Amino acid sequence: MSTDRTPAVIEENLKKALVEMLVLALLHEREYHAPELTQALADRSGGAVNISFPYAALYRMIEQGYILELPKRKAPDGRRRQYYAVSEAGRRYFRETWAVYRRFTAGVDRLVAAACPEAEREEDKP
């Protein structure tokens, strides 16, 4: 792990930690092809999550059995695309990781609110 602690490095580490959970969340809605997933992650997160190359995460989740690679088909843009769907194992994994994420972030919020109340006020500033 890098010793560089810039906000950009911290953001990149958070993305790496959360990308699987976020992709699985989107695949609960419908099947996606990779460029659609990239766009949906950016759009649905308000621009907070931008993943330029989702294939490493997709291939890892296929190998783990969390997502399924569907037969290629014509996308709305007219191109043949590889679509992906969430598997039952992926649904279970999502529920587990979502529970861990919620518990962890709630604990972080409690700790920061108690230890640094000014951080809460800074967050509310425009």
Helices and strands as residue ranges (DSSP letters): H 7-29, E 32-33, H 34-44, H 55-64, E 67-69, E 73-74, E 80-81, E 83-86, H 88-115, H 117-124
